[in-house]
Every structure is written in C-alpha cells, then in structure tokens.
Amino acid sequence: MTGLLDDLLGGLALGAVYALVALGFVVIFKASGVLNFAHGSLLLLGGYLTAVLHDDIGFAGALAVGVLATALLAGVIDRLLLRRGDPDPQHTAHVQTIVTIGVDIVLLTDLSRRIGGDLLVLGDPWGDAVTRVGPVTVADSRLAAIAVSAGAIAVVFGLFRYTRWGLSLRAAGEDLEAAALMGVRLSRVRTLAWCLAGALAALAAVFLAAFPAPGLERTTGQIALKAFPAAILGGMASPAGALAGSLLIGLTEALVAGHQSELRLLGEGFGDVAPYAVMVLVLLVRPTGLFGTKGAARV
C-alpha cells in the first residue's frame, strides 16, 4: 500500500511538471497552428542557464534569468525565423513546424557541446531533503513541483480566462481568419504565446533535473517529448485537456516504473514507451483526444 501511495505521489508530481510543458505545446498550437518540436531544446536552455548562473546570482536569480531568456528566445524564434518575409503565416503552419525541427537541431547541438557528459546541479533549495506524509516518505522536490506547477497552471488559466490576450487566443484557436477580421492582432497573440511557452518550459526544467533525478544532462530535453502525448491526449488545442492528459501520462509512467517486475513480459524498456501506448489506446477510442471536438468542414 505504501508503495502504491509513493507511486501516486510521484506520478502526480511528474504529471504536474509535464503539464507545464504540454501547456506550451497547446498555447503555441492554438495561436499559430504550429507544432513546436524545438520545445525540448528550449527547456534544456532554461535549465542550463539556471545551472551555470546559480553560483553567481543565487537560485532565484538564475531561475528568473533562465525563464526570461528562454521566453525571449522563443519569441525571437517566432518573429525572426518562422514569420520572416511571410505575409500570411497562418496558412504555412506546416512549413513552420518543419522549421522548428531545424531550430531544435541547432539548439540541441550547441547545448550538448556545452554540457558534454557532465551532470549539472541547478542549486535548487530542496536538494535531497525528504518529508514524511503519513506512511509515505516523499522528496521535497516533488512537493515543490506539485505546488509550483499548480500555481503556474492557475496563473496560465487565469490569463486564458480573464485577459484580453486570453480572449484573443481563444478566438484565434477557433478560427484564425475570423479572429483577424474581428480585429485580433494575431502577430502579437502568437508571439506572446511563444514567450509564455518558453517560460513554462524553463520552469519545468528545474523539476525534471531535481532530486531524485541526478541533475541536468544533455538528454534532459528529450524528457519533454513525453509531454507531447499528453497534449495530443487532451485534444492539442485544449488547455484543460493538456492538464488531464499530463496527469494521466505522469501517473501511468510512475505506476509502470513502480511495477516493472510484474510487467517484465512487456520488456524492460516498457516504461519509456508507456506514455505513447496510452496515447494510442485513447486515440483509438477518441480520435480527437479527451477534450477534442470534431470540426465541421464545408464542401
């Protein structure tokens, strides 16, 4: 029973962090129709900046710089690379998606060269401390991941619900052309969406590299790709779906890892593919995702 509770808490913490990354995928897709395959590299950049700066300016200062720098770079990628010379970017989302693959290769190559084979410590205040919650001993980093992620997600949902930018983003997600005709400044909406996604990715990096993980390494950005099935599960354009999908993926991964011996027949590496297996099973039942809706097309 204790092992099950430990797995559930770990899965909840992991799902909360995945939700930060999945929300980044969703807001970019809603604003521009682009699938950002450079998201993992942006996450790695935020974590790297936090790791190399925390000795000089402290953890809070390094995290602030990492979040702001990653948000700025994400906005620059959108403005200067994806939309440069394109008068009608909403009709070329597939081309821009391919461009993000190239951006990911460039960023990942440079960051991998800088990190090398090292394990970088981000200097987070939780360290390897643990807290006893009833019969379960849980790492403080996991509790912090749940609390901080919940706060950040609440802020994001507040932006969606109560700000003009959120209203414009929802309008753009419904129909880009109609939103533009109604006066929505799509250029500003999508740039802010890219900046928000970059900031969330940098924040997620802290908890993906925190204890019990050994630290930040050059493959940490690949973990972010596990949040991609979560966004797909939720319907890709649904923030609430991204949250639900992330929790489902996090719990699945934690439970599979905790019962690996019983699942030996499925292979030792089944935990790595479990998120994608869940995605496929759900999409077989609901092809549009948990919160997706069928679109109507005029012919």
C-alpha positions as a Markdown table, in Angstrom:
| # | Residue | x | y | z |
|---|---|---|---|---|
| 1 | Met | 0.0 | 0.0 | 0.0 |
| 2 | Thr | 2.8 | 2.4 | 0.9 |
| 3 | Gly | 4.5 | 1.6 | -2.4 |
| 4 | Leu | 1.3 | 2.5 | -4.3 |
| 5 | Leu | 0.9 | 5.8 | -2.5 |
| 6 | Asp | 4.5 | 6.6 | -3.2 |
| 7 | Asp | 3.9 | 5.9 | -6.9 |
| 8 | Leu | 0.8 | 8.0 | -7.0 |
| 9 | Leu | 2.5 | 11.0 | -5.4 |
| 10 | Gly | 5.5 | 10.6 | -7.8 |
| 11 | Gly | 3.1 | 10.3 | -10.7 |
| 12 | Leu | 1.2 | 13.4 | -9.6 |
| 13 | Ala | 4.4 | 15.4 | -9.3 |
| 14 | Leu | 5.6 | 14.2 | -12.7 |
| 15 | Gly | 2.3 | 14.9 | -14.3 |
| 16 | Ala | 2.2 | 18.4 | -12.9 |
| 17 | Val | 5.6 | 19.1 | -14.5 |
| 18 | Tyr | 4.5 | 17.5 | -17.8 |
| 19 | Ala | 1.5 | 19.9 | -17.7 |
| 20 | Leu | 3.8 | 22.9 | -17.8 |
| 21 | Val | 5.4 | 21.5 | -21.0 |
| 22 | Ala | 2.2 | 20.4 | -22.5 |
| 23 | Leu | 0.6 | 23.8 | -22.0 |
| 24 | Gly | 3.4 | 25.2 | -24.0 |
| 25 | Phe | 2.6 | 22.9 | -26.9 |
| 26 | Val | -1.1 | 23.9 | -26.6 |
| 27 | Val | -0.8 | 27.7 | -26.5 |
| 28 | Ile | 1.6 | 27.7 | -29.5 |
| 29 | Phe | -0.7 | 25.4 | -31.5 |
| 30 | Lys | -3.8 | 27.5 | -30.6 |
| 31 | Ala | -2.1 | 30.8 | -31.6 |
| 32 | Ser | -0.4 | 29.6 | -34.8 |
| 33 | Gly | -1.3 | 26.0 | -35.7 |
| 34 | Val | 2.5 | 25.2 | -35.3 |
| 35 | Leu | 3.7 | 22.0 | -33.5 |
| 36 | Asn | 6.9 | 23.3 | -31.8 |
| 37 | Phe | 9.5 | 20.4 | -32.0 |
| 38 | Ala | 12.1 | 22.8 | -30.5 |
| 39 | His | 10.3 | 22.8 | -27.2 |
| 40 | Gly | 12.6 | 20.3 | -25.6 |
| 41 | Ser | 15.7 | 22.3 | -26.6 |
| 42 | Leu | 14.1 | 25.5 | -25.1 |
| 43 | Leu | 13.5 | 23.5 | -21.9 |
| 44 | Leu | 17.2 | 22.4 | -21.9 |
| 45 | Leu | 18.3 | 26.0 | -22.4 |
| 46 | Gly | 16.3 | 27.3 | -19.4 |
| 47 | Gly | 17.8 | 24.6 | -17.2 |
| 48 | Tyr | 21.3 | 25.2 | -18.5 |
| 49 | Leu | 21.2 | 28.9 | -17.8 |
| 50 | Thr | 19.9 | 28.2 | -14.3 |
| 51 | Ala | 22.6 | 25.7 | -13.7 |
| 52 | Val | 25.5 | 27.9 | -14.8 |
| 53 | Leu | 24.3 | 31.1 | -13.1 |
| 54 | His | 23.1 | 29.9 | -9.7 |
| 55 | Asp | 26.5 | 30.1 | -8.1 |
| 56 | Asp | 26.9 | 33.8 | -9.0 |
| 57 | Ile | 23.4 | 35.2 | -8.5 |
| 58 | Gly | 21.6 | 32.5 | -6.4 |
| 59 | Phe | 18.9 | 30.0 | -7.4 |
| 60 | Ala | 16.0 | 32.5 | -7.6 |
| 61 | Gly | 18.0 | 35.0 | -9.7 |
| 62 | Ala | 19.3 | 32.2 | -12.0 |
| 63 | Leu | 15.8 | 30.8 | -12.5 |
| 64 | Ala | 14.5 | 34.3 | -13.3 |
| 65 | Val | 17.2 | 34.8 | -15.9 |
| 66 | Gly | 16.6 | 31.3 | -17.3 |
| 67 | Val | 12.8 | 31.8 | -17.6 |
| 68 | Leu | 13.1 | 35.3 | -19.1 |
| 69 | Ala | 15.9 | 34.4 | -21.5 |
| 70 | Thr | 14.1 | 31.3 | -22.7 |
| 71 | Ala | 10.8 | 33.3 | -23.2 |
| 72 | Leu | 12.7 | 35.9 | -25.1 |
| 73 | Leu | 14.4 | 33.4 | -27.4 |
| 74 | Ala | 11.1 | 31.7 | -28.1 |
| 75 | Gly | 9.6 | 35.0 | -29.1 |
| 76 | Val | 12.6 | 35.7 | -31.3 |
| 77 | Ile | 12.3 | 32.3 | -33.0 |
| 78 | Asp | 8.7 | 33.1 | -33.8 |
| 79 | Arg | 9.3 | 36.6 | -35.0 |
| 80 | Leu | 12.6 | 36.3 | -36.9 |
| 81 | Leu | 12.7 | 32.7 | -38.1 |
| 82 | Leu | 9.1 | 31.4 | -38.5 |
| 83 | Arg | 7.4 | 34.5 | -39.9 |
| 84 | Arg | 10.2 | 36.4 | -41.6 |
| 85 | Gly | 9.0 | 37.5 | -45.0 |
| 86 | Asp | 5.7 | 35.6 | -44.7 |
| 87 | Pro | 2.7 | 37.9 | -45.2 |
| 88 | Asp | 0.2 | 35.3 | -44.3 |
| 89 | Pro | 1.8 | 32.9 | -41.7 |
| 90 | Gln | -1.4 | 31.2 | -40.6 |
| 91 | His | -1.5 | 29.4 | -43.9 |
| 92 | Thr | 2.0 | 28.0 | -43.7 |
| 93 | Ala | 1.9 | 26.3 | -40.2 |
| 94 | His | 3.1 | 23.0 | -41.7 |
| 95 | Val | 6.3 | 24.7 | -43.1 |
| 96 | Gln | 6.9 | 26.5 | -39.8 |
| 97 | Thr | 6.6 | 23.2 | -38.0 |
| 98 | Ile | 9.4 | 21.8 | -40.1 |
| 99 | Val | 11.5 | 24.9 | -39.4 |
| 100 | Thr | 11.2 | 24.2 | -35.6 |
| 101 | Ile | 12.9 | 20.8 | -36.2 |
| 102 | Gly | 15.9 | 22.6 | -37.7 |
| 103 | Val | 15.8 | 25.1 | -34.7 |
| 104 | Asp | 15.8 | 22.1 | -32.3 |
| 105 | Ile | 18.8 | 20.5 | -34.1 |
| 106 | Val | 20.8 | 23.8 | -33.8 |
| 107 | Leu | 20.0 | 24.5 | -30.2 |
| 108 | Leu | 20.4 | 20.9 | -29.1 |
| 109 | Thr | 23.8 | 20.6 | -30.8 |
| 110 | Asp | 25.2 | 23.7 | -29.2 |
| 111 | Leu | 23.8 | 22.9 | -25.7 |
| 112 | Ser | 25.1 | 19.3 | -25.9 |
| 113 | Arg | 28.5 | 20.6 | -26.8 |
| 114 | Arg | 28.4 | 22.9 | -23.8 |
| 115 | Ile | 27.1 | 20.3 | -21.3 |
| 116 | Gly | 29.1 | 17.4 | -22.6 |
| 117 | Gly | 29.0 | 14.4 | -20.3 |
| 118 | Asp | 28.5 | 16.5 | -17.2 |
| 119 | Leu | 25.6 | 16.4 | -14.7 |
| 120 | Leu | 24.8 | 20.0 | -13.9 |
| 121 | Val | 23.3 | 20.9 | -10.5 |
| 122 | Leu | 20.7 | 23.7 | -10.6 |
| 123 | Gly | 21.2 | 24.7 | -7.0 |
| 124 | Asp | 17.5 | 24.3 | -6.0 |
| 125 | Pro | 16.8 | 24.9 | -2.3 |
| 126 | Trp | 15.1 | 21.5 | -1.9 |
| 127 | Gly | 18.2 | 19.4 | -2.5 |
| 128 | Asp | 17.7 | 15.7 | -1.5 |
| 129 | Ala | 15.5 | 16.6 | 1.5 |
| 130 | Val | 12.5 | 14.4 | 2.2 |
| 131 | Thr | 9.3 | 14.8 | 4.1 |
| 132 | Arg | 7.1 | 12.2 | 5.7 |
| 133 | Val | 3.5 | 12.5 | 4.6 |
| 134 | Gly | 1.6 | 9.8 | 6.6 |
| 135 | Pro | 3.1 | 6.4 | 5.8 |
| 136 | Val | 4.9 | 7.8 | 2.7 |
| 137 | Thr | 8.3 | 9.5 | 2.6 |
| 138 | Val | 8.3 | 11.9 | -0.4 |
| 139 | Ala | 11.1 | 14.1 | -1.7 |
| 140 | Asp | 10.6 | 17.8 | -1.0 |
| 141 | Ser | 11.4 | 18.5 | -4.7 |
| 142 | Arg | 8.2 | 16.5 | -5.6 |
| 143 | Leu | 6.1 | 18.5 | -3.2 |
| 144 | Ala | 7.6 | 21.7 | -4.6 |
| 145 | Ala | 6.9 | 20.5 | -8.1 |
| 146 | Ile | 3.2 | 20.0 | -7.3 |
| 147 | Ala | 2.9 | 23.3 | -5.5 |
| 148 | Val | 4.8 | 25.5 | -8.0 |
| 149 | Ser | 3.3 | 23.8 | -11.1 |
| 150 | Ala | -0.2 | 24.2 | -9.6 |
| 151 | Gly | 0.4 | 27.9 | -9.1 |
| 152 | Ala | 1.9 | 28.4 | -12.5 |
| 153 | Ile | -1.0 | 26.5 | -14.2 |
| 154 | Ala | -3.5 | 28.6 | -12.2 |
| 155 | Val | -1.9 | 31.7 | -13.5 |
| 156 | Val | -2.0 | 30.4 | -17.1 |
| 157 | Phe | -5.6 | 29.5 | -16.8 |
| 158 | Gly | -6.3 | 32.9 | -15.3 |
| 159 | Leu | -4.6 | 34.5 | -18.3 |
| 160 | Phe | -6.8 | 32.4 | -20.6 |
| 161 | Arg | -10.0 | 33.4 | -18.8 |
| 162 | Tyr | -9.6 | 36.9 | -17.7 |
| 163 | Thr | -7.3 | 38.8 | -20.0 |
| 164 | Arg | -7.7 | 40.3 | -23.5 |
| 165 | Trp | -4.8 | 38.2 | -24.7 |
| 166 | Gly | -6.6 | 35.1 | -23.4 |
| 167 | Leu | -9.8 | 36.0 | -25.2 |
| 168 | Ser | -7.8 | 36.7 | -28.4 |
| 169 | Leu | -6.0 | 33.4 | -28.1 |
| 170 | Arg | -9.3 | 31.5 | -27.7 |
| 171 | Ala | -10.7 | 33.4 | -30.7 |
| 172 | Ala | -7.6 | 32.5 | -32.8 |
| 173 | Gly | -7.9 | 28.9 | -31.7 |
| 174 | Glu | -11.5 | 28.8 | -33.0 |
| 175 | Asp | -10.9 | 30.5 | -36.4 |
| 176 | Leu | -7.7 | 32.4 | -37.3 |
| 177 | Glu | -9.3 | 34.2 | -40.3 |
| 178 | Ala | -12.4 | 35.2 | -38.4 |
| 179 | Ala | -10.3 | 36.4 | -35.4 |
| 180 | Ala | -8.2 | 38.6 | -37.7 |
| 181 | Leu | -11.4 | 40.1 | -39.3 |
| 182 | Met | -12.7 | 40.9 | -35.9 |
| 183 | Gly | -9.6 | 43.0 | -35.1 |
| 184 | Val | -7.5 | 40.4 | -33.2 |
| 185 | Arg | -3.8 | 41.2 | -33.7 |
| 186 | Leu | -2.7 | 37.6 | -34.4 |
| 187 | Ser | 1.0 | 38.6 | -34.6 |
| 188 | Arg | 1.0 | 39.9 | -31.0 |
| 189 | Val | -1.1 | 37.0 | -29.8 |
| 190 | Arg | 1.2 | 34.3 | -31.2 |
| 191 | Thr | 4.4 | 36.0 | -30.1 |
| 192 | Leu | 3.2 | 36.2 | -26.5 |
| 193 | Ala | 2.1 | 32.6 | -26.8 |
| 194 | Trp | 5.6 | 31.6 | -27.8 |
| 195 | Cys | 7.1 | 33.6 | -24.9 |
| 196 | Leu | 4.7 | 32.0 | -22.4 |
| 197 | Ala | 5.5 | 28.5 | -23.7 |
| 198 | Gly | 9.3 | 29.2 | -23.4 |
| 199 | Ala | 8.9 | 30.5 | -19.8 |
| 200 | Leu | 6.9 | 27.4 | -18.8 |
| 201 | Ala | 9.5 | 25.1 | -20.4 |
| 202 | Ala | 12.3 | 26.7 | -18.4 |
| 203 | Leu | 10.4 | 26.4 | -15.2 |
| 204 | Ala | 9.7 | 22.7 | -15.9 |
| 205 | Ala | 13.4 | 22.1 | -16.4 |
| 206 | Val | 14.1 | 22.8 | -12.7 |
| 207 | Phe | 11.9 | 19.9 | -11.5 |
| 208 | Leu | 12.9 | 17.5 | -14.3 |
| 209 | Ala | 16.5 | 17.9 | -13.1 |
| 210 | Ala | 15.8 | 18.0 | -9.4 |
| 211 | Phe | 16.1 | 15.1 | -6.9 |
| 212 | Pro | 15.6 | 12.1 | -7.3 |
| 213 | Ala | 17.0 | 12.9 | -10.8 |
| 214 | Pro | 20.8 | 13.1 | -10.8 |
| 215 | Gly | 20.8 | 16.6 | -12.4 |
| 216 | Leu | 20.6 | 18.3 | -15.7 |
| 217 | Glu | 22.2 | 16.4 | -18.6 |
| 218 | Arg | 22.2 | 16.9 | -22.4 |
| 219 | Thr | 19.3 | 14.4 | -22.7 |
| 220 | Thr | 17.0 | 16.1 | -20.3 |
| 221 | Gly | 15.3 | 18.0 | -23.1 |
| 222 | Gln | 14.1 | 14.6 | -24.5 |
| 223 | Ile | 12.0 | 14.1 | -21.4 |
| 224 | Ala | 9.9 | 17.0 | -22.6 |
| 225 | Leu | 8.8 | 14.9 | -25.5 |
| 226 | Lys | 6.8 | 12.7 | -23.1 |
| 227 | Ala | 4.5 | 15.8 | -22.6 |
| 228 | Phe | 3.7 | 15.7 | -26.3 |
| 229 | Pro | 1.4 | 12.6 | -26.0 |
| 230 | Ala | -0.2 | 14.5 | -23.1 |
| 231 | Ala | -1.1 | 17.4 | -25.3 |
| 232 | Ile | -2.3 | 15.0 | -28.0 |
| 233 | Leu | -4.4 | 13.1 | -25.5 |
| 234 | Gly | -6.1 | 16.4 | -24.4 |
| 235 | Gly | -7.0 | 17.4 | -27.9 |
| 236 | Met | -4.0 | 19.5 | -28.7 |
| 237 | Ala | -6.0 | 22.8 | -28.6 |
| 238 | Ser | -7.4 | 22.3 | -25.1 |
| 239 | Pro | -5.5 | 23.6 | -22.1 |
| 240 | Ala | -7.8 | 21.6 | -19.7 |
| 241 | Gly | -7.1 | 18.6 | -21.9 |
| 242 | Ala | -3.4 | 19.1 | -21.6 |
| 243 | Leu | -3.6 | 19.2 | -17.8 |
| 244 | Ala | -5.7 | 16.0 | -17.7 |
| 245 | Gly | -3.5 | 14.2 | -20.3 |
| 246 | Ser | -0.4 | 15.2 | -18.4 |
| 247 | Leu | -1.7 | 13.8 | -15.1 |
| 248 | Leu | -2.7 | 10.6 | -16.9 |
| 249 | Ile | 0.7 | 10.2 | -18.5 |
| 250 | Gly | 2.6 | 11.0 | -15.3 |
| 251 | Leu | 0.6 | 8.5 | -13.2 |
| 252 | Thr | 1.0 | 5.9 | -15.9 |
| 253 | Glu | 4.7 | 6.3 | -16.1 |
| 254 | Ala | 5.1 | 6.2 | -12.3 |
| 255 | Leu | 2.9 | 3.1 | -11.9 |
| 256 | Val | 4.7 | 1.3 | -14.7 |
| 257 | Ala | 8.1 | 2.1 | -13.2 |
| 258 | Gly | 6.9 | 1.0 | -9.7 |
| 259 | His | 5.6 | -2.3 | -11.0 |
| 260 | Gln | 8.3 | -3.1 | -13.6 |
| 261 | Ser | 8.9 | -6.6 | -12.2 |
| 262 | Glu | 5.3 | -7.5 | -12.7 |
| 263 | Leu | 5.4 | -6.1 | -16.3 |
| 264 | Arg | 8.6 | -7.9 | -17.2 |
| 265 | Leu | 6.9 | -9.7 | -20.1 |
| 266 | Leu | 6.3 | -6.4 | -21.8 |
| 267 | Gly | 10.1 | -5.6 | -21.8 |
| 268 | Glu | 12.5 | -3.8 | -19.6 |
| 269 | Gly | 12.1 | -0.5 | -21.5 |
| 270 | Phe | 8.3 | -0.6 | -21.5 |
| 271 | Gly | 8.2 | 2.4 | -19.1 |
| 272 | Asp | 9.8 | 4.6 | -21.8 |
| 273 | Val | 7.1 | 3.8 | -24.3 |
| 274 | Ala | 4.1 | 3.6 | -21.9 |
| 275 | Pro | 3.1 | 7.3 | -22.5 |
| 276 | Tyr | 2.8 | 6.6 | -26.2 |
| 277 | Ala | 1.0 | 3.3 | -25.6 |
| 278 | Val | -1.6 | 5.2 | -23.6 |
| 279 | Met | -1.9 | 7.8 | -26.2 |
| 280 | Val | -2.5 | 5.2 | -28.9 |
| 281 | Leu | -5.1 | 3.4 | -26.8 |
| 282 | Val | -7.0 | 6.6 | -26.0 |
| 283 | Leu | -6.9 | 7.8 | -29.6 |
| 284 | Leu | -8.4 | 4.5 | -30.8 |
| 285 | Val | -11.5 | 5.3 | -28.7 |
| 286 | Arg | -11.5 | 9.1 | -29.1 |
| 287 | Pro | -9.6 | 10.2 | -32.2 |
| 288 | Thr | -9.9 | 13.9 | -31.3 |
| 289 | Gly | -8.5 | 13.4 | -27.8 |
| 290 | Leu | -10.1 | 13.5 | -24.4 |
| 291 | Phe | -11.3 | 17.2 | -24.7 |
| 292 | Gly | -11.1 | 17.5 | -28.5 |
| 293 | Thr | -14.1 | 18.4 | -30.6 |
| 294 | Lys | -15.0 | 17.3 | -34.1 |
| 295 | Gly | -14.6 | 20.1 | -36.6 |
| 296 | Ala | -17.1 | 20.8 | -39.3 |
| 297 | Ala | -16.0 | 21.4 | -42.9 |
| 298 | Arg | -18.0 | 23.0 | -45.6 |
| 299 | Val | -17.9 | 21.3 | -49.0 |
